[in-house]
Amino acid sequence: MGADFIDKTRGTFLKARNQSFRDFTDATLFDRGVRLEHRTVLAKPTAGEFRPEQDCLLRRVDDEVVVLSSEYVELGRLVSPPADVVRSLREIGDCASGKVAKVHMLSGNADIVVR
């Protein structure tokens, strides 16, 4: 009884399981999960060069000047920081964490993902 039942219902069970998995993973209007959005900005090095996947700290020094640092060393500055990034930094206390996403070999600039 058990083996016959499993053989007969295997296809419908797998189909239902796969559909439930798709329903679970698709985003809908009423999701309660938190969606984290990351912003990518361009930074120019001031001393040395950026390393891929390097963690950094973004600090707003002046109204339109955002400095990248790692521990006590200044890594670079944002190239014309977007207004929404500057406003967000101002609102959360002039400090945010970031990570080097991509280093452009020719220019030496890097894409920084602000978290």
Secondary structure, DSSP 8 states (H G I E B T S, - for coil): -HHHHHHHHHHHHHHHHHHHHHHHHS--TT--S-----EEEEEEESSS---TT-EEEEEE-SSS-EEEEETTEEEEEESS--HHHHHHHHHHTSEEEEEEEEE-TTT--EEEEE-
